[in-house]
Amino acid sequence: MWRWCGVLEHKQCPYSIFAVGTFKFKDWDAHRSTQNQVTPEEKAARAKEIAENLSDNNEWKSHGRPINREELARLKLRIDNLEDDPGLYEKVMLYHELMLDYVRKYNLSPFVHTREFL
């Protein structure tokens, strides 16, 4: 069983780089520019690069602020836009509304959804 500690805490938790390298890049098999095969070492190096960038307090200043798509694109992260899949977008928005109602009803702040909850 693996443990997720979050990319932002990679210096304290080596599992987070493993999680990014294993799960975020699980379908990254070839480089876009050359079509050469991506090695596990390249995935690990890229995960470490992203983790170090996202944990840079000089760059991000706060854990509480969102990171928008443009900033993630600058880091050369491929982003799948929910808006490109209307069915998925509708399901995510319905879930979001349901969770907002639940949080308000039970006065939960903050709320974190995990595999063990719900």
C-alpha positions in Angstrom: 0.0 0.0 0.0 1.4 3.4 -0.9 0.9 6.6 1.0 0.2 10.0 -0.6 1.8 12.9 1.2 1.4 15.5 -1.5 3.8 16.9 -4.0 4.3 20.0 -2.0 5.8 18.1 0.9 8.2 16.0 -1.2 11.3 17.0 0.9 9.6 15.4 4.0 8.0 12.5 2.2 9.7 10.5 -0.5 6.5 8.7 -1.3 5.1 11.8 -3.1 7.7 11.7 -5.9 7.0 8.0 -6.3 3.3 8.7 -6.5 3.7 11.4 -9.2 6.2 9.4 -11.2 4.0 6.3 -11.0 0.5 7.7 -11.3 0.6 11.0 -13.1 3.0 9.6 -15.7 1.5 6.1 -16.0 0.4 6.7 -19.6 3.5 8.7 -20.7 5.2 6.2 -22.9 6.8 8.4 -25.6 8.3 11.9 -25.9 6.0 14.1 -27.9 8.9 15.8 -29.9 10.9 12.7 -30.8 8.5 9.7 -30.1 11.4 8.1 -28.2 10.4 5.8 -25.4 10.3 7.4 -21.9 12.3 5.5 -19.3 11.4 5.0 -15.7 14.4 7.2 -14.8 13.1 10.0 -17.0 9.7 9.7 -15.3 11.3 9.9 -11.9 13.5 12.9 -12.9 10.5 14.7 -14.3 8.4 14.0 -11.2 11.3 15.3 -9.0 11.6 18.5 -11.1 7.8 19.2 -10.8 7.8 18.5 -7.1 10.7 20.8 -6.5 9.1 23.5 -8.5 5.7 23.2 -6.8 7.4 23.2 -3.4 9.4 26.4 -4.0 8.0 28.9 -1.5 9.7 31.8 -3.3 7.6 30.9 -6.4 4.2 30.1 -4.9 4.3 32.0 -1.6 1.4 30.0 -0.1 -0.2 26.6 0.1 -3.6 28.2 0.1 -3.7 29.6 -3.3 -4.8 27.8 -6.4 -2.5 27.1 -9.3 -4.2 27.9 -12.6 -3.8 26.1 -15.9 -1.5 28.7 -17.4 1.0 28.3 -14.6 0.9 24.5 -14.9 1.3 24.8 -18.7 4.4 26.9 -18.0 5.8 24.0 -16.1 5.1 21.9 -19.2 2.5 19.8 -17.6 -0.2 18.4 -19.9 -3.6 19.4 -18.6 -6.8 17.6 -19.6 -9.6 20.2 -19.6 -12.9 18.9 -18.2 -14.7 21.2 -20.5 -13.5 19.1 -23.4 -15.7 16.2 -22.2 -19.2 17.5 -21.5 -20.4 14.2 -19.9 -17.4 14.2 -17.5 -17.7 17.9 -16.8 -21.4 17.5 -15.9 -20.6 14.7 -13.5 -17.8 16.6 -11.8 -19.9 19.7 -11.4 -22.8 17.6 -9.9 -20.3 16.0 -7.5 -18.9 19.4 -6.6 -22.4 20.8 -5.9 -23.3 17.8 -3.8 -20.1 18.2 -1.7 -20.7 21.9 -1.2 -24.2 21.1 0.1 -22.8 18.4 2.4 -20.1 20.7 3.7 -22.6 23.5 4.4 -25.2 21.2 6.0 -22.7 19.7 8.5 -20.6 22.9 8.8 -17.4 21.1 7.8 -14.4 23.3 7.2 -12.0 22.2 5.8 -13.3 19.2 3.9 -11.0 16.6 2.3 -12.5 13.7 0.3 -10.4 10.5 0.6 -10.9 6.9 -0.4 -11.8 6.1 3.2 -14.6 8.7 3.3 -17.8 8.3 1.5 
